Structure formats: C-alpha cells, structure tokens
C-alpha cells in the first residue's frame, strides 16, 4: 500500500509542516432550515474554520426502523431522543436541493465545502461539488462503499471510532487500493458530551497509526467539550480536526449539546495556532528571541583579580560569572587556557575573550 504524506485541497496542504485544517461539521445543526445552514457557514468562517461539512443521508437508506425498534428501546446517546431513531434521522436530513446554495455560500465565506455521503446517490450527486470526502466511523465496515468513494480519486478523511485496529487496517486497505490521499482520523464515537469521556479518547492511537502508516496524514474527529483533546492530538501529529458546530448549545436537536459554538470554536483555533508555533521544528538552537538572554543569563570566564600581561593562568585566577558577551570564553573552556601566559593585562572582572587566546 502506498499513501501520500501531503494532501492538497485547493490552495491548502495537509502535511506535518502545515497548519491544522479545521472542519466544522454543521451536520444536523441546521434544524431543517436552509437559512440556518447558511448562517452557520458564515459563523464557522468567522470563528476560524477552514471547511464547512454537511451530512447527506436519507433515513430510509441509513437506518432500519424495524431494527432499532427490535432493540427494545433507544440506547447510547439516542436514549435521550424524544422521537424514534428513524423519525429523528428523517427530521434532520439535509435536503439535497440545498446543495448549490450551500456550495455558493461556502465560496462566499472562503470555506471549503465538504460532505459525508451515506448512500450511492449522495455520492454521485455531491461529487462535482466537493474536493474531498469524509467517511463517518459508522461506515468503516462498509468496504464496498469505501471503495466507491475512493474510486472518485479525491482525498478521503476516514474516522475510526468504535473500531479496532483490524477494522482500521481493512478500511485503509480498501481506500488505498484506489487513492493515495487518505487522512486517518482517531475518533471516539460517543456523543454524550460527558466529561468522563476523556478517559476513552485514547489519543495515543495516533502514535499507533504513525507506526503502522508512517508519514500518513493523521487527524482527529472529536466530540468532547473544551480543547484538551484537540491540543493533545495536534501535539501528537494530527493535521486535520473535525468538530460539530452550532450557534447555540441549548437548542433542541441531536447535535447541539456536544457541538462547539462560535466562541468556543474561535478559542480552539486560537489556542491551536499558538500550539503550532510553540511546537516548532524540533531543531535545538539558540532562538532569535534568546540571543540577549544568552548574554545576560550564561556565564563566562572572568579575571578574579587584576592580572598582568604574561601572567600564567591558574584556576584561582578565574571566576565563572554572568554576563557572557559574544566571543567570551565559557567555563567549559577553562582547561584550554590554564597554564598559558596572558597576552595582555586583565582588570578584575574583565571577561576573557577567544580572540585573546587565538
């Protein structure tokens, strides 16, 4: 299997030396209103998103009403839903005749438009409109569909929640058989927004992915509150982050409660950009903003008393004291000058310079 270490989306590049790409998953937060969907696109742009993503499913093609009823009651995060699973999915479908408007509004806002297609018809309809596809964790085992998406030869973002490493390798293989542009995203598929979910996020899976698939572009699809998970993922190499987005966490609907809002999204992006700067390139050096500090904080060799020219240096003649002006001898260089005659007189406290002994 071969994969690319850099993914190109228009003018953006996803790679280890590039800024993190933020995907605002508007999903069902439009609440069935096109005007809300448009507003959310522009709010996401103002908050610092790079991409607005929607989800295109039809209830009849994604869930079995009979199947969920046979479970004997709704489970997981769906237990709080006031209607049946089928009714909720039907209520929060993204109408497909919105597409041209959503694409146009993303262009106005300076955002990429993306979707998660959940059926072949959605894939075919959206293909002319998108530069890349996101695959939700729930479809990681539907390899026929993964291959159909990958055959479009566009970058694929694959979430890997509620899956084990065997599932992941199988899905990765299905996608890479048709495109080398894959962003592999760690994910914990729990939508409750509870604080104790942090112990299940398992960000170190990103280390595992980096070992299994060296130099592959990695990402995080996340549903936790706050920024800890995102910042940790970035530090571990994630270069794409997807979070749900809403304008009001108190609204009634399946996604609002655990989504980011414009204020928390902006905070997340700002802290992430700070972290990117702080991570640096890994080369240990005296940084540009440390040159003055390196003078005033570090020590150099100084004369412990007035010393005449020709004096043969002994250890008692020297002190290691701050500051260390450029060109001065450091304490670790003391053995290089002991036993040598001074080329000139030194006043007490004067720094010994390299040029004096060259």
C-alpha positions in Angstrom: 0.0 0.0 0.0 1.2 3.5 -0.8 -0.1 6.8 0.5 0.8 10.4 0.2 2.4 12.4 3.1 0.7 15.5 1.8 -2.9 16.1 0.8 -3.8 19.1 -1.4 -7.2 20.8 -1.1 -7.3 23.7 -3.4 -4.8 26.2 -2.0 -4.4 24.3 1.2 -2.0 21.5 2.0 -2.3 19.0 4.8 1.1 17.7 6.0 3.3 17.7 9.1 4.8 21.0 8.3 1.5 22.7 7.6 -1.2 24.4 9.8 -4.0 22.2 11.1 -7.1 22.1 8.9 -10.3 22.7 10.8 -13.6 21.1 9.6 -16.8 22.5 11.1 -19.4 19.7 10.9 -22.7 21.5 10.7 -24.4 18.2 10.2 -28.0 18.4 11.6 -27.5 21.7 13.4 -29.4 23.5 10.5 -32.5 22.0 12.1 -34.1 21.7 8.7 -33.8 25.4 7.8 -31.7 26.5 4.9 -31.3 30.0 6.3 -29.8 28.5 9.5 -27.4 26.4 7.4 -26.3 29.5 5.6 -25.8 31.4 8.8 -23.8 28.6 10.3 -21.5 28.5 7.3 -20.6 32.2 7.8 -20.4 31.9 11.6 -17.9 29.0 11.2 -15.8 31.1 8.8 -15.7 34.0 11.3 -14.7 31.5 14.0 -11.7 30.3 12.1 -12.9 27.1 10.3 -11.3 26.0 7.0 -14.2 23.9 5.9 -17.9 23.6 6.4 -19.1 20.0 6.3 -22.6 18.6 5.9 -24.0 15.1 6.1 -26.1 13.7 3.3 -28.3 10.8 4.3 -31.9 9.7 3.8 -33.4 8.0 6.8 -34.6 5.1 4.6 -31.1 4.5 3.3 -29.2 4.7 6.6 -31.3 3.2 9.4 -33.8 0.4 9.8 -36.8 1.5 11.7 -37.6 -2.2 12.4 -34.1 -2.8 13.5 -34.0 -0.1 16.1 -37.4 -0.9 17.4 -36.2 -4.5 17.8 -33.5 -3.3 20.2 -36.3 -2.8 22.7 -35.6 0.8 23.3 -33.2 3.5 22.3 -29.7 3.2 23.6 -26.4 5.2 23.9 -26.9 9.0 23.2 -30.1 8.2 21.3 -31.8 7.3 24.6 -32.5 11.0 25.2 -34.2 11.5 21.8 -37.8 12.3 22.1 -38.8 10.6 18.9 -37.7 7.3 17.3 -34.3 7.0 15.7 -35.9 6.8 12.3 -38.1 9.8 12.9 -35.1 11.9 14.1 -33.0 10.9 11.1 -35.9 11.7 8.8 -36.4 15.1 10.5 -32.7 16.1 10.2 -32.0 15.1 6.7 -30.1 17.7 4.7 -32.3 18.4 1.7 -30.3 17.7 -1.5 -31.8 20.6 -3.3 -29.9 22.9 -0.9 -26.6 21.9 -2.4 -26.0 24.7 -4.9 -26.8 27.3 -2.2 -24.6 25.7 0.4 -21.7 25.5 -2.1 -22.1 29.1 -3.1 -22.3 30.3 0.5 -19.1 28.4 1.4 -17.4 30.1 -1.6 -18.5 33.5 -0.3 -17.3 32.7 3.2 -13.9 31.4 1.9 -14.5 27.9 3.2 -14.2 24.5 1.5 -17.4 22.6 1.1 -17.4 19.0 2.2 -19.9 16.3 2.9 -20.2 12.9 4.4 -22.3 10.9 1.9 -24.2 8.0 3.3 -25.5 6.4 0.1 -24.5 6.0 -3.5 -27.0 8.6 -4.8 -25.5 11.2 -2.4 -22.0 10.3 -3.6 -22.9 10.7 -7.2 -24.8 14.0 -6.6 -22.1 15.6 -4.5 -19.0 14.6 -6.5 -19.0 17.6 -8.8 -19.2 19.9 -5.7 -16.5 18.6 -3.4 -12.7 18.4 -3.3 -12.7 15.6 -0.6 -15.0 13.3 1.3 -15.4 12.5 5.0 -16.4 8.9 5.9 -18.1 8.6 9.3 -17.0 6.0 11.8 -20.2 4.1 11.4 -19.3 3.1 7.8 -15.8 1.8 8.5 -17.0 -1.7 7.9 -18.9 -1.0 4.6 -15.9 -1.6 2.4 -17.9 -1.6 -0.8 -18.9 2.0 -0.2 -15.4 3.0 1.0 -14.1 1.7 -2.4 -16.8 3.6 -4.3 -15.8 6.8 -2.5 -12.1 6.2 -3.1 -12.6 5.5 -6.8 -13.6 9.1 -7.1 -9.9 9.8 -6.7 -10.4 12.6 -4.2 -8.9 12.8 -0.7 -10.8 10.8 1.9 -11.0 11.6 5.6 -11.7 8.4 7.5 -13.0 8.5 11.1 -12.2 5.4 13.1 -14.5 5.4 16.1 -16.0 2.3 17.6 -13.5 0.2 15.6 -10.4 -1.9 16.4 -7.1 -1.9 14.6 -8.2 -4.8 12.3 -11.2 -2.8 11.2 -8.9 0.2 10.6 -6.4 -1.7 8.5 -9.2 -3.3 6.4 -10.8 0.1 5.7 -7.4 1.8 5.0 -6.6 -1.0 2.5 -10.0 -0.6 0.8 -9.4 3.1 0.3 -5.7 3.0 -0.6 -6.5 0.5 -3.4 -8.0 3.4 -5.3 -6.4 6.7 -3.9 -3.3 7.5 -2.0 -4.8 10.6 -0.5 -6.1 9.5 2.9 -6.3 11.3 6.3 -6.7 8.8 9.0 -8.6 10.2 12.0 -8.7 8.9 15.5 -12.2 9.1 16.9 -14.2 8.1 20.0 -17.8 7.5 18.9 -19.6 8.8 22.0 -22.0 11.8 21.6 -23.0 12.3 25.2 -20.5 15.2 25.8 -19.8 13.8 29.3 -16.5 14.8 31.0 -15.6 11.2 31.8 -15.3 10.5 28.1 -11.8 11.9 28.2 -10.5 8.6 29.5 -11.7 6.9 26.4 -10.3 9.3 23.8 -7.0 7.4 23.6 -5.0 10.0 21.7 -2.0 7.7 21.7 -3.7 5.7 19.0 -2.3 8.5 16.8 1.2 7.1 17.7 0.0 3.6 16.7 -1.3 5.0 13.4 2.0 6.7 12.8 3.9 3.5 13.3 1.5 1.4 11.1 1.3 4.1 8.4 4.5 6.2 8.5 4.1 9.7 7.2 0.3 9.3 6.5 -1.7 12.4 7.2 -3.4 12.0 10.6 -6.4 13.7 12.1 -9.0 13.8 14.9 -12.7 13.6 14.8 -13.9 14.7 18.2 -17.0 15.2 20.3 -15.6 16.2 23.7 -16.0 19.7 25.4 -13.1 22.1 25.6 -9.8 22.0 23.8 -7.7 19.4 25.7 -8.3 16.6 23.2 -7.7 18.8 20.1 -4.4 20.3 21.5 -3.2 16.9 22.5 -3.9 15.5 19.1 -2.1 18.3 17.4 0.9 17.7 19.6 0.8 14.0 18.5 0.8 14.9 14.8 -2.9 15.4 13.8 -3.2 17.9 11.0 -6.9 17.8 10.5 -9.5 18.3 13.2 -13.3 17.8 12.8 -15.8 19.0 15.4 -19.5 19.6 15.3 -20.6 23.2 15.1 -23.7 25.1 16.2 -24.7 28.6 17.1 -26.5 27.7 20.3 -25.8 24.6 22.5 -29.2 24.9 24.2 -31.2 24.3 21.1 -33.2 21.1 20.8 -31.7 18.6 18.4 -29.4 15.6 18.3 -26.1 17.5 17.8 -26.4 20.9 19.5 -25.4 19.8 23.0 -22.0 18.4 22.3 -21.1 20.8 19.4 -18.7 23.7 19.5 -20.2 27.2 19.2 -18.6 30.3 17.6 -17.0 31.4 20.8 -15.5 28.0 21.8 -14.5 27.3 18.2 -12.6 30.6 17.9 -10.9 29.8 21.2 -10.0 26.3 20.0 -8.4 27.7 16.8 -6.5 30.4 18.5 -5.0 28.0 21.1 -4.2 25.6 18.4 -2.4 28.2 16.3 -0.4 29.1 19.5 0.5 25.4 20.0 1.6 25.1 16.3 4.0 28.0 16.9 5.2 26.5 20.2 5.9 23.0 18.7 8.5 24.4 16.3 10.6 22.3 14.0 12.4 20.2 16.6 15.9 21.6 15.9 17.6 22.7 19.2 19.2 26.1 18.8 19.5 29.4 20.5 16.3 31.0 19.2 16.2 34.5 17.8 14.4 35.8 20.9 17.1 34.2 23.2 20.2 36.0 22.0 20.1 38.7 24.6 19.1 36.3 27.3 22.0 34.1 26.3 24.3 37.0 27.1 22.8 38.0 30.4 21.9 34.5 31.8 25.0 32.5 30.9 28.5 32.7 32.5 31.9 33.4 31.0 35.4 33.3 32.4 36.4 36.5 34.2 39.5 37.6 35.9 39.3 37.1 39.7 41.8 39.9 40.3 43.9 42.3 38.3 46.3 40.2 36.3 49.4 41.5 34.5 50.4 40.6 30.9 52.5 37.4 30.8 50.9 36.0 33.9 50.5 32.2 33.7 46.9 31.5 34.4 45.9 29.3 37.3 42.4 28.1 38.3 42.3 30.6 41.2 42.7 33.5 38.7 39.3 32.8 37.1 35.7 33.1 38.0 32.6 31.9 36.1 30.2 34.9 36.2 27.4 36.4 34.2 27.1 38.0 31.7 28.6 36.2 28.8 29.3 38.7 26.0 29.6 37.4 22.5 33.1 36.0 21.9 33.9 35.3 25.5 35.2 32.1 26.9 32.8 29.8 28.7 33.5 27.9 31.9 33.8 24.6 30.0 36.8 26.1 28.1 38.8 26.8 31.2 41.2 23.8 30.6 42.1 25.3 27.2 43.7 28.4 28.8 45.1 27.2 32.2 48.9 27.2 32.2 49.0 29.8 29.3 50.6 33.3 29.7 48.2 36.2 29.4 48.7 38.1 26.1 47.8 41.4 27.9 46.8 42.7 31.3 43.3 42.0 32.6 41.4 44.0 35.1 39.4 42.3 37.9 36.1 41.2 36.5 37.1 41.5 32.8 35.9 38.8 30.5 38.4 36.6 28.8 37.8 36.6 25.0 38.5 33.9 22.5 40.4 36.3 20.3 42.8 36.9 23.2 44.0 33.3 23.0 43.7 32.5 19.4 
